[in-house]
Amino acid sequence: MNAEVKKSNKDKDLILVRRAKRGDYKAFDLLVLKHQSRIIELAMKLVKNIQTAEVVAQESFLKAYKSLDSFREESAVY
């Protein structure tokens, strides 16, 4: 993936984060839908069990949602 596409994805994610910070739950849903498979895949590498990986992903998204206000927007959402 080239740098321009990565930047575009990061920009789109930041727009969704900003909307979610303002209370737009659908924006956070879009972030979850966009990143859930990668997060589950990453969790699978660590826990080696699909059900546990899904729980880890769900807990990660819950923690991310609760921490939205402290996200400084200096890094990628993923």
PDB file of N, CA, C and O in Angstrom:
ATOM      1  N   MET A   1       0.853  -1.180   0.000  1.00  0.00           N
ATOM      2  CA  MET A   1       0.000   0.000   0.000  1.00  0.00           C
ATOM      3  C   MET A   1       0.889   1.230   0.000  1.00  0.00           C
ATOM      4  O   MET A   1       1.812   1.336   0.808  1.00  0.00           O
ATOM      5  N   ASN A   2       0.616   2.155  -0.899  1.00  0.00           N
ATOM      6  CA  ASN A   2       1.476   3.330  -0.965  1.00  0.00           C
ATOM      7  C   ASN A   2       1.107   4.347   0.118  1.00  0.00           C
ATOM      8  O   ASN A   2       0.052   4.252   0.745  1.00  0.00           O
ATOM      9  N   ALA A   3       1.985   5.306   0.318  1.00  0.00           N
ATOM     10  CA  ALA A   3       1.829   6.285   1.401  1.00  0.00           C
ATOM     11  C   ALA A   3       0.573   7.128   1.223  1.00  0.00           C
ATOM     12  O   ALA A   3      -0.060   7.508   2.208  1.00  0.00           O
ATOM     13  N   GLU A   4       0.206   7.423  -0.015  1.00  0.00           N
ATOM     14  CA  GLU A   4      -0.980   8.246  -0.272  1.00  0.00           C
ATOM     15  C   GLU A   4      -2.254   7.533   0.171  1.00  0.00           C
ATOM     16  O   GLU A   4      -3.137   8.153   0.763  1.00  0.00           O
ATOM     17  N   VAL A   5      -2.355   6.229  -0.113  1.00  0.00           N
ATOM     18  CA  VAL A   5      -3.526   5.451   0.290  1.00  0.00           C
ATOM     19  C   VAL A   5      -3.572   5.335   1.805  1.00  0.00           C
ATOM     20  O   VAL A   5      -4.641   5.466   2.401  1.00  0.00           O
ATOM     21  N   LYS A   6      -2.416   5.088   2.445  1.00  0.00           N
ATOM     22  CA  LYS A   6      -2.367   5.009   3.904  1.00  0.00           C
ATOM     23  C   LYS A   6      -2.828   6.310   4.529  1.00  0.00           C
ATOM     24  O   LYS A   6      -3.589   6.303   5.497  1.00  0.00           O
ATOM     25  N   LYS A   7      -2.370   7.431   3.981  1.00  0.00           N
ATOM     26  CA  LYS A   7      -2.763   8.733   4.518  1.00  0.00           C
ATOM     27  C   LYS A   7      -4.264   8.925   4.366  1.00  0.00           C
ATOM     28  O   LYS A   7      -4.926   9.415   5.281  1.00  0.00           O
ATOM     29  N   SER A   8      -4.790   8.548   3.238  1.00  0.00           N
ATOM     30  CA  SER A   8      -6.218   8.690   2.980  1.00  0.00           C
ATOM     31  C   SER A   8      -7.026   7.880   3.991  1.00  0.00           C
ATOM     32  O   SER A   8      -8.024   8.371   4.518  1.00  0.00           O
ATOM     33  N   ASN A   9      -6.607   6.647   4.266  1.00  0.00           N
ATOM     34  CA  ASN A   9      -7.294   5.810   5.245  1.00  0.00           C
ATOM     35  C   ASN A   9      -7.195   6.410   6.638  1.00  0.00           C
ATOM     36  O   ASN A   9      -8.168   6.398   7.391  1.00  0.00           O
ATOM     37  N   LYS A  10      -6.027   6.934   6.984  1.00  0.00           N
ATOM     38  CA  LYS A  10      -5.848   7.563   8.294  1.00  0.00           C
ATOM     39  C   LYS A  10      -6.751   8.779   8.415  1.00  0.00           C
ATOM     40  O   LYS A  10      -7.370   8.991   9.458  1.00  0.00           O
ATOM     41  N   ASP A  11      -6.832   9.580   7.354  1.00  0.00           N
ATOM     42  CA  ASP A  11      -7.692  10.761   7.360  1.00  0.00           C
ATOM     43  C   ASP A  11      -9.160  10.371   7.534  1.00  0.00           C
ATOM     44  O   ASP A  11      -9.890  11.006   8.295  1.00  0.00           O
ATOM     45  N   LYS A  12      -9.584   9.334   6.831  1.00  0.00           N
ATOM     46  CA  LYS A  12     -10.966   8.869   6.951  1.00  0.00           C
ATOM     47  C   LYS A  12     -11.250   8.389   8.370  1.00  0.00           C
ATOM     48  O   LYS A  12     -12.311   8.669   8.927  1.00  0.00           O
ATOM     49  N   ASP A  13     -10.297   7.667   8.950  1.00  0.00           N
ATOM     50  CA  ASP A  13     -10.465   7.196  10.325  1.00  0.00           C
ATOM     51  C   ASP A  13     -10.554   8.367  11.302  1.00  0.00           C
ATOM     52  O   ASP A  13     -11.365   8.345  12.228  1.00  0.00           O
ATOM     53  N   LEU A  14      -9.725   9.382  11.098  1.00  0.00           N
ATOM     54  CA  LEU A  14      -9.749  10.538  11.998  1.00  0.00           C
ATOM     55  C   LEU A  14     -11.077  11.289  11.909  1.00  0.00           C
ATOM     56  O   LEU A  14     -11.574  11.801  12.912  1.00  0.00           O
ATOM     57  N   ILE A  15     -11.638  11.352  10.724  1.00  0.00           N
ATOM     58  CA  ILE A  15     -12.959  11.974  10.574  1.00  0.00           C
ATOM     59  C   ILE A  15     -13.993  11.189  11.378  1.00  0.00           C
ATOM     60  O   ILE A  15     -14.831  11.772  12.067  1.00  0.00           O
ATOM     61  N   LEU A  16     -13.924   9.864  11.284  1.00  0.00           N
ATOM     62  CA  LEU A  16     -14.855   9.027  12.045  1.00  0.00           C
ATOM     63  C   LEU A  16     -14.626   9.172  13.549  1.00  0.00           C
ATOM     64  O   LEU A  16     -15.586   9.214  14.319  1.00  0.00           O
ATOM     65  N   VAL A  17     -13.381   9.249  13.965  1.00  0.00           N
ATOM     66  CA  VAL A  17     -13.077   9.433  15.389  1.00  0.00           C
ATOM     67  C   VAL A  17     -13.667  10.750  15.882  1.00  0.00           C
ATOM     68  O   VAL A  17     -14.287  10.795  16.944  1.00  0.00           O
ATOM     69  N   ARG A  18     -13.479  11.795  15.132  1.00  0.00           N
ATOM     70  CA  ARG A  18     -14.002  13.105  15.536  1.00  0.00           C
ATOM     71  C   ARG A  18     -15.524  13.086  15.634  1.00  0.00           C
ATOM     72  O   ARG A  18     -16.107  13.673  16.546  1.00  0.00           O
ATOM     73  N   ARG A  19     -16.151  12.411  14.692  1.00  0.00           N
ATOM     74  CA  ARG A  19     -17.614  12.290  14.755  1.00  0.00           C
ATOM     75  C   ARG A  19     -18.037  11.484  15.972  1.00  0.00           C
ATOM     76  O   ARG A  19     -19.000  11.838  16.652  1.00  0.00           O
ATOM     77  N   ALA A  20     -17.313  10.394  16.250  1.00  0.00           N
ATOM     78  CA  ALA A  20     -17.632   9.561  17.412  1.00  0.00           C
ATOM     79  C   ALA A  20     -17.439  10.335  18.716  1.00  0.00           C
ATOM     80  O   ALA A  20     -18.216  10.179  19.658  1.00  0.00           O
ATOM     81  N   LYS A  21     -16.412  11.159  18.764  1.00  0.00           N
ATOM     82  CA  LYS A  21     -16.179  11.983  19.954  1.00  0.00           C
ATOM     83  C   LYS A  21     -17.348  12.930  20.222  1.00  0.00           C
ATOM     84  O   LYS A  21     -17.618  13.292  21.367  1.00  0.00           O
ATOM     85  N   ARG A  22     -18.032  13.321  19.157  1.00  0.00           N
ATOM     86  CA  ARG A  22     -19.184  14.225  19.288  1.00  0.00           C
ATOM     87  C   ARG A  22     -20.476  13.455  19.558  1.00  0.00           C
ATOM     88  O   ARG A  22     -21.557  14.043  19.604  1.00  0.00           O
ATOM     89  N   GLY A  23     -20.361  12.133  19.738  1.00  0.00           N
ATOM     90  CA  GLY A  23     -21.538  11.340  20.074  1.00  0.00           C
ATOM     91  C   GLY A  23     -22.177  10.596  18.923  1.00  0.00           C
ATOM     92  O   GLY A  23     -23.264  10.040  19.078  1.00  0.00           O
ATOM     93  N   ASP A  24     -21.534  10.574  17.780  1.00  0.00           N
ATOM     94  CA  ASP A  24     -22.062   9.860  16.617  1.00  0.00           C
ATOM     95  C   ASP A  24     -21.679   8.383  16.728  1.00  0.00           C
ATOM     96  O   ASP A  24     -20.583   7.978  16.341  1.00  0.00           O
ATOM     97  N   TYR A  25     -22.611   7.589  17.268  1.00  0.00           N
ATOM     98  CA  TYR A  25     -22.342   6.172  17.494  1.00  0.00           C
ATOM     99  C   TYR A  25     -22.143   5.406  16.195  1.00  0.00           C
ATOM    100  O   TYR A  25     -21.393   4.431  16.150  1.00  0.00           O
ATOM    101  N   LYS A  26     -22.814   5.847  15.144  1.00  0.00           N
ATOM    102  CA  LYS A  26     -22.667   5.171  13.851  1.00  0.00           C
ATOM    103  C   LYS A  26     -21.244   5.312  13.319  1.00  0.00           C
ATOM    104  O   LYS A  26     -20.735   4.409  12.654  1.00  0.00           O
ATOM    105  N   ALA A  27     -20.604   6.433  13.609  1.00  0.00           N
ATOM    106  CA  ALA A  27     -19.220   6.626  13.176  1.00  0.00           C
ATOM    107  C   ALA A  27     -18.311   5.597  13.856  1.00  0.00           C
ATOM    108  O   ALA A  27     -17.426   5.023  13.221  1.00  0.00           O
ATOM    109  N   PHE A  28     -18.537   5.374  15.147  1.00  0.00           N
ATOM    110  CA  PHE A  28     -17.723   4.365  15.837  1.00  0.00           C
ATOM    111  C   PHE A  28     -18.024   2.980  15.284  1.00  0.00           C
ATOM    112  O   PHE A  28     -17.113   2.167  15.131  1.00  0.00           O
ATOM    113  N   ASP A  29     -19.286   2.698  14.981  1.00  0.00           N
ATOM    114  CA  ASP A  29     -19.638   1.426  14.351  1.00  0.00           C
ATOM    115  C   ASP A  29     -18.855   1.217  13.061  1.00  0.00           C
ATOM    116  O   ASP A  29     -18.365   0.120  12.794  1.00  0.00           O
ATOM    117  N   LEU A  30     -18.741   2.273  12.265  1.00  0.00           N
ATOM    118  CA  LEU A  30     -17.990   2.172  11.008  1.00  0.00           C
ATOM    119  C   LEU A  30     -16.519   1.854  11.260  1.00  0.00           C
ATOM    120  O   LEU A  30     -15.912   1.077  10.523  1.00  0.00           O
ATOM    121  N   LEU A  31     -15.950   2.453  12.299  1.00  0.00           N
ATOM    122  CA  LEU A  31     -14.559   2.132  12.653  1.00  0.00           C
ATOM    123  C   LEU A  31     -14.422   0.661  13.055  1.00  0.00           C
ATOM    124  O   LEU A  31     -13.476  -0.015  12.650  1.00  0.00           O
ATOM    125  N   VAL A  32     -15.366   0.178  13.846  1.00  0.00           N
ATOM    126  CA  VAL A  32     -15.339  -1.227  14.260  1.00  0.00           C
ATOM    127  C   VAL A  32     -15.436  -2.135  13.044  1.00  0.00           C
ATOM    128  O   VAL A  32     -14.645  -3.066  12.894  1.00  0.00           O
ATOM    129  N   LEU A  33     -16.398  -1.867  12.182  1.00  0.00           N
ATOM    130  CA  LEU A  33     -16.570  -2.701  10.994  1.00  0.00           C
ATOM    131  C   LEU A  33     -15.322  -2.690  10.112  1.00  0.00           C
ATOM    132  O   LEU A  33     -14.950  -3.712   9.534  1.00  0.00           O
ATOM    133  N   LYS A  34     -14.688  -1.537  10.017  1.00  0.00           N
ATOM    134  CA  LYS A  34     -13.496  -1.415   9.174  1.00  0.00           C
ATOM    135  C   LYS A  34     -12.312  -2.206   9.730  1.00  0.00           C
ATOM    136  O   LYS A  34     -11.545  -2.796   8.969  1.00  0.00           O
ATOM    137  N   HIS A  35     -12.165  -2.220  11.051  1.00  0.00           N
ATOM    138  CA  HIS A  35     -10.950  -2.778  11.653  1.00  0.00           C
ATOM    139  C   HIS A  35     -11.138  -4.114  12.376  1.00  0.00           C
ATOM    140  O   HIS A  35     -10.153  -4.720  12.794  1.00  0.00           O
ATOM    141  N   GLN A  36     -12.371  -4.583  12.532  1.00  0.00           N
ATOM    142  CA  GLN A  36     -12.582  -5.755  13.363  1.00  0.00           C
ATOM    143  C   GLN A  36     -11.870  -7.010  12.868  1.00  0.00           C
ATOM    144  O   GLN A  36     -11.329  -7.767  13.675  1.00  0.00           O
ATOM    145  N   SER A  37     -11.860  -7.240  11.577  1.00  0.00           N
ATOM    146  CA  SER A  37     -11.216  -8.465  11.090  1.00  0.00           C
ATOM    147  C   SER A  37      -9.711  -8.446  11.365  1.00  0.00           C
ATOM    148  O   SER A  37      -9.133  -9.472  11.722  1.00  0.00           O
ATOM    149  N   ARG A  38      -9.076  -7.277  11.199  1.00  0.00           N
ATOM    150  CA  ARG A  38      -7.633  -7.181  11.479  1.00  0.00           C
ATOM    151  C   ARG A  38      -7.347  -7.353  12.964  1.00  0.00           C
ATOM    152  O   ARG A  38      -6.348  -7.965  13.342  1.00  0.00           O
ATOM    153  N   ILE A  39      -8.228  -6.812  13.807  1.00  0.00           N
ATOM    154  CA  ILE A  39      -8.033  -6.935  15.248  1.00  0.00           C
ATOM    155  C   ILE A  39      -8.226  -8.384  15.686  1.00  0.00           C
ATOM    156  O   ILE A  39      -7.457  -8.897  16.498  1.00  0.00           O
ATOM    157  N   ILE A  40      -9.239  -9.034  15.156  1.00  0.00           N
ATOM    158  CA  ILE A  40      -9.461 -10.454  15.486  1.00  0.00           C
ATOM    159  C   ILE A  40      -8.290 -11.289  14.998  1.00  0.00           C
ATOM    160  O   ILE A  40      -7.827 -12.183  15.707  1.00  0.00           O
ATOM    161  N   GLU A  41      -7.807 -11.009  13.798  1.00  0.00           N
ATOM    162  CA  GLU A  41      -6.655 -11.726  13.246  1.00  0.00           C
ATOM    163  C   GLU A  41      -5.426 -11.559  14.138  1.00  0.00           C
ATOM    164  O   GLU A  41      -4.710 -12.526  14.400  1.00  0.00           O
ATOM    165  N   LEU A  42      -5.185 -10.345  14.599  1.00  0.00           N
ATOM    166  CA  LEU A  42      -4.067 -10.087  15.501  1.00  0.00           C
ATOM    167  C   LEU A  42      -4.255 -10.829  16.818  1.00  0.00           C
ATOM    168  O   LEU A  42      -3.313 -11.438  17.328  1.00  0.00           O
ATOM    169  N   ALA A  43      -5.451 -10.784  17.366  1.00  0.00           N
ATOM    170  CA  ALA A  43      -5.732 -11.483  18.622  1.00  0.00           C
ATOM    171  C   ALA A  43      -5.553 -12.990  18.464  1.00  0.00           C
ATOM    172  O   ALA A  43      -5.070 -13.658  19.378  1.00  0.00           O
ATOM    173  N   MET A  44      -5.941 -13.528  17.309  1.00  0.00           N
ATOM    174  CA  MET A  44      -5.775 -14.963  17.045  1.00  0.00           C
ATOM    175  C   MET A  44      -4.311 -15.386  17.124  1.00  0.00           C
ATOM    176  O   MET A  44      -4.006 -16.482  17.594  1.00  0.00           O
ATOM    177  N   LYS A  45      -3.421 -14.538  16.674  1.00  0.00           N
ATOM    178  CA  LYS A  45      -1.991 -14.850  16.740  1.00  0.00           C
ATOM    179  C   LYS A  45      -1.530 -14.967  18.185  1.00  0.00           C
ATOM    180  O   LYS A  45      -0.585 -15.695  18.487  1.00  0.00           O
ATOM    181  N   LEU A  46      -2.199 -14.248  19.070  1.00  0.00           N
ATOM    182  CA  LEU A  46      -1.803 -14.255  20.481  1.00  0.00           C
ATOM    183  C   LEU A  46      -2.491 -15.346  21.289  1.00  0.00           C
ATOM    184  O   LEU A  46      -1.856 -15.982  22.130  1.00  0.00           O
ATOM    185  N   VAL A  47      -3.791 -15.574  21.045  1.00  0.00           N
ATOM    186  CA  VAL A  47      -4.550 -16.491  21.905  1.00  0.00           C
ATOM    187  C   VAL A  47      -4.849 -17.847  21.268  1.00  0.00           C
ATOM    188  O   VAL A  47      -5.197 -18.795  21.972  1.00  0.00           O
ATOM    189  N   LYS A  48      -4.717 -17.950  19.954  1.00  0.00           N
ATOM    190  CA  LYS A  48      -4.872 -19.226  19.221  1.00  0.00           C
ATOM    191  C   LYS A  48      -6.262 -19.863  19.349  1.00  0.00           C
ATOM    192  O   LYS A  48      -6.402 -21.079  19.217  1.00  0.00           O
ATOM    193  N   ASN A  49      -7.288 -19.040  19.606  1.00  0.00           N
ATOM    194  CA  ASN A  49      -8.644 -19.554  19.742  1.00  0.00           C
ATOM    195  C   ASN A  49      -9.593 -18.477  19.234  1.00  0.00           C
ATOM    196  O   ASN A  49      -9.553 -17.342  19.709  1.00  0.00           O
ATOM    197  N   ILE A  50     -10.459 -18.827  18.261  1.00  0.00           N
ATOM    198  CA  ILE A  50     -11.305 -17.826  17.623  1.00  0.00           C
ATOM    199  C   ILE A  50     -12.276 -17.171  18.598  1.00  0.00           C
ATOM    200  O   ILE A  50     -12.461 -15.955  18.559  1.00  0.00           O
ATOM    201  N   GLN A  51     -12.898 -17.961  19.473  1.00  0.00           N
ATOM    202  CA  GLN A  51     -13.850 -17.370  20.411  1.00  0.00           C
ATOM    203  C   GLN A  51     -13.160 -16.393  21.362  1.00  0.00           C
ATOM    204  O   GLN A  51     -13.681 -15.312  21.637  1.00  0.00           O
ATOM    205  N   THR A  52     -12.002 -16.775  21.852  1.00  0.00           N
ATOM    206  CA  THR A  52     -11.249 -15.897  22.744  1.00  0.00           C
ATOM    207  C   THR A  52     -10.772 -14.664  21.993  1.00  0.00           C
ATOM    208  O   THR A  52     -10.791 -13.561  22.538  1.00  0.00           O
ATOM    209  N   ALA A  53     -10.349 -14.839  20.762  1.00  0.00           N
ATOM    210  CA  ALA A  53      -9.901 -13.706  19.942  1.00  0.00           C
ATOM    211  C   ALA A  53     -11.045 -12.716  19.722  1.00  0.00           C
ATOM    212  O   ALA A  53     -10.832 -11.504  19.754  1.00  0.00           O
ATOM    213  N   GLU A  54     -12.243 -13.223  19.500  1.00  0.00           N
ATOM    214  CA  GLU A  54     -13.397 -12.342  19.323  1.00  0.00           C
ATOM    215  C   GLU A  54     -13.717 -11.571  20.602  1.00  0.00           C
ATOM    216  O   GLU A  54     -14.077 -10.395  20.548  1.00  0.00           O
ATOM    217  N   VAL A  55     -13.586 -12.229  21.744  1.00  0.00           N
ATOM    218  CA  VAL A  55     -13.808 -11.555  23.031  1.00  0.00           C
ATOM    219  C   VAL A  55     -12.741 -10.484  23.246  1.00  0.00           C
ATOM    220  O   VAL A  55     -13.050  -9.374  23.680  1.00  0.00           O
ATOM    221  N   VAL A  56     -11.494 -10.817  22.944  1.00  0.00           N
ATOM    222  CA  VAL A  56     -10.402  -9.852  23.084  1.00  0.00           C
ATOM    223  C   VAL A  56     -10.667  -8.640  22.179  1.00  0.00           C
ATOM    224  O   VAL A  56     -10.478  -7.498  22.600  1.00  0.00           O
ATOM    225  N   ALA A  57     -11.095  -8.883  20.963  1.00  0.00           N
ATOM    226  CA  ALA A  57     -11.390  -7.792  20.038  1.00  0.00           C
ATOM    227  C   ALA A  57     -12.530  -6.930  20.577  1.00  0.00           C
ATOM    228  O   ALA A  57     -12.448  -5.702  20.564  1.00  0.00           O
ATOM    229  N   GLN A  58     -13.578  -7.571  21.044  1.00  0.00           N
ATOM    230  CA  GLN A  58     -14.718  -6.834  21.578  1.00  0.00           C
ATOM    231  C   GLN A  58     -14.301  -5.974  22.773  1.00  0.00           C
ATOM    232  O   GLN A  58     -14.698  -4.813  22.877  1.00  0.00           O
ATOM    233  N   GLU A  59     -13.511  -6.538  23.660  1.00  0.00           N
ATOM    234  CA  GLU A  59     -13.039  -5.779  24.824  1.00  0.00           C
ATOM    235  C   GLU A  59     -12.124  -4.635  24.399  1.00  0.00           C
ATOM    236  O   GLU A  59     -12.131  -3.569  25.015  1.00  0.00           O
ATOM    237  N   SER A  60     -11.343  -4.854  23.356  1.00  0.00           N
ATOM    238  CA  SER A  60     -10.462  -3.799  22.848  1.00  0.00           C
ATOM    239  C   SER A  60     -11.269  -2.633  22.289  1.00  0.00           C
ATOM    240  O   SER A  60     -10.944  -1.469  22.528  1.00  0.00           O
ATOM    241  N   PHE A  61     -12.325  -2.955  21.543  1.00  0.00           N
ATOM    242  CA  PHE A  61     -13.168  -1.890  21.000  1.00  0.00           C
ATOM    243  C   PHE A  61     -13.922  -1.158  22.112  1.00  0.00           C
ATOM    244  O   PHE A  61     -14.108   0.057  22.042  1.00  0.00           O
ATOM    245  N   LEU A  62     -14.346  -1.882  23.115  1.00  0.00           N
ATOM    246  CA  LEU A  62     -15.021  -1.241  24.243  1.00  0.00           C
ATOM    247  C   LEU A  62     -14.075  -0.279  24.959  1.00  0.00           C
ATOM    248  O   LEU A  62     -14.452   0.844  25.296  1.00  0.00           O
ATOM    249  N   LYS A  63     -12.858  -0.728  25.184  1.00  0.00           N
ATOM    250  CA  LYS A  63     -11.858   0.138  25.817  1.00  0.00           C
ATOM    251  C   LYS A  63     -11.557   1.352  24.941  1.00  0.00           C
ATOM    252  O   LYS A  63     -11.421   2.467  25.446  1.00  0.00           O
ATOM    253  N   ALA A  64     -11.454   1.140  23.643  1.00  0.00           N
ATOM    254  CA  ALA A  64     -11.199   2.247  22.718  1.00  0.00           C
ATOM    255  C   ALA A  64     -12.342   3.251  22.769  1.00  0.00           C
ATOM    256  O   ALA A  64     -12.116   4.461  22.776  1.00  0.00           O
ATOM    257  N   TYR A  65     -13.569   2.744  22.806  1.00  0.00           N
ATOM    258  CA  TYR A  65     -14.723   3.646  22.855  1.00  0.00           C
ATOM    259  C   TYR A  65     -14.699   4.491  24.131  1.00  0.00           C
ATOM    260  O   TYR A  65     -14.925   5.700  24.092  1.00  0.00           O
ATOM    261  N   LYS A  66     -14.424   3.841  25.250  1.00  0.00           N
ATOM    262  CA  LYS A  66     -14.391   4.551  26.533  1.00  0.00           C
ATOM    263  C   LYS A  66     -13.255   5.571  26.591  1.00  0.00           C
ATOM    264  O   LYS A  66     -13.310   6.523  27.369  1.00  0.00           O
ATOM    265  N   SER A  67     -12.227   5.369  25.767  1.00  0.00           N
ATOM    266  CA  SER A  67     -11.054   6.249  25.779  1.00  0.00           C
ATOM    267  C   SER A  67     -11.037   7.242  24.619  1.00  0.00           C
ATOM    268  O   SER A  67     -10.033   7.922  24.407  1.00  0.00           O
ATOM    269  N   LEU A  68     -12.113   7.335  23.880  1.00  0.00           N
ATOM    270  CA  LEU A  68     -12.148   8.215  22.706  1.00  0.00           C
ATOM    271  C   LEU A  68     -11.720   9.639  23.019  1.00  0.00           C
ATOM    272  O   LEU A  68     -10.958  10.241  22.262  1.00  0.00           O
ATOM    273  N   ASP A  69     -12.200  10.174  24.120  1.00  0.00           N
ATOM    274  CA  ASP A  69     -11.889  11.572  24.443  1.00  0.00           C
ATOM    275  C   ASP A  69     -10.402  11.818  24.653  1.00  0.00           C
ATOM    276  O   ASP A  69      -9.927  12.937  24.462  1.00  0.00           O
ATOM    277  N   SER A  70      -9.667  10.789  25.042  1.00  0.00           N
ATOM    278  CA  SER A  70      -8.236  10.975  25.278  1.00  0.00           C
ATOM    279  C   SER A  70      -7.380  10.655  24.048  1.00  0.00           C
ATOM    280  O   SER A  70      -6.158  10.799  24.091  1.00  0.00           O
ATOM    281  N   PHE A  71      -8.010  10.226  22.961  1.00  0.00           N
ATOM    282  CA  PHE A  71      -7.264   9.943  21.726  1.00  0.00           C
ATOM    283  C   PHE A  71      -6.764  11.255  21.151  1.00  0.00           C
ATOM    284  O   PHE A  71      -7.557  12.135  20.813  1.00  0.00           O
ATOM    285  N   ARG A  72      -5.445  11.387  21.040  1.00  0.00           N
ATOM    286  CA  ARG A  72      -4.828  12.651  20.640  1.00  0.00           C
ATOM    287  C   ARG A  72      -4.779  12.875  19.138  1.00  0.00           C
ATOM    288  O   ARG A  72      -4.361  13.944  18.693  1.00  0.00           O
ATOM    289  N   GLU A  73      -5.189  11.912  18.362  1.00  0.00           N
ATOM    290  CA  GLU A  73      -5.249  12.015  16.900  1.00  0.00           C
ATOM    291  C   GLU A  73      -3.880  12.197  16.253  1.00  0.00           C
ATOM    292  O   GLU A  73      -3.778  12.736  15.151  1.00  0.00           O
ATOM    293  N   GLU A  74      -2.840  11.754  16.929  1.00  0.00           N
ATOM    294  CA  GLU A  74      -1.483  11.833  16.382  1.00  0.00           C
ATOM    295  C   GLU A  74      -1.057  10.527  15.714  1.00  0.00           C
ATOM    296  O   GLU A  74      -0.069  10.492  14.981  1.00  0.00           O
ATOM    297  N   SER A  75      -1.793   9.476  15.965  1.00  0.00           N
ATOM    298  CA  SER A  75      -1.440   8.180  15.391  1.00  0.00           C
ATOM    299  C   SER A  75      -2.644   7.592  14.670  1.00  0.00           C
ATOM    300  O   SER A  75      -3.756   8.113  14.759  1.00  0.00           O
ATOM    301  N   ALA A  76      -2.406   6.514  13.965  1.00  0.00           N
ATOM    302  CA  ALA A  76      -3.488   5.841  13.258  1.00  0.00           C
ATOM    303  C   ALA A  76      -4.416   5.149  14.264  1.00  0.00           C
ATOM    304  O   ALA A  76      -3.987   4.748  15.346  1.00  0.00           O
ATOM    305  N   VAL A  77      -5.659   5.021  13.901  1.00  0.00           N
ATOM    306  CA  VAL A  77      -6.636   4.366  14.778  1.00  0.00           C
ATOM    307  C   VAL A  77      -6.251   2.914  14.991  1.00  0.00           C
ATOM    308  O   VAL A  77      -6.303   2.426  16.120  1.00  0.00           O
ATOM    309  N   TYR A  78      -5.870   2.220  13.945  1.00  0.00           N
ATOM    310  CA  TYR A  78      -5.520   0.809  14.072  1.00  0.00           C
ATOM    311  C   TYR A  78      -4.351   0.642  15.008  1.00  0.00           C
ATOM    312  O   TYR A  78      -3.906  -0.481  15.246  1.00  0.00           O
TER     313      TYR A  78
END
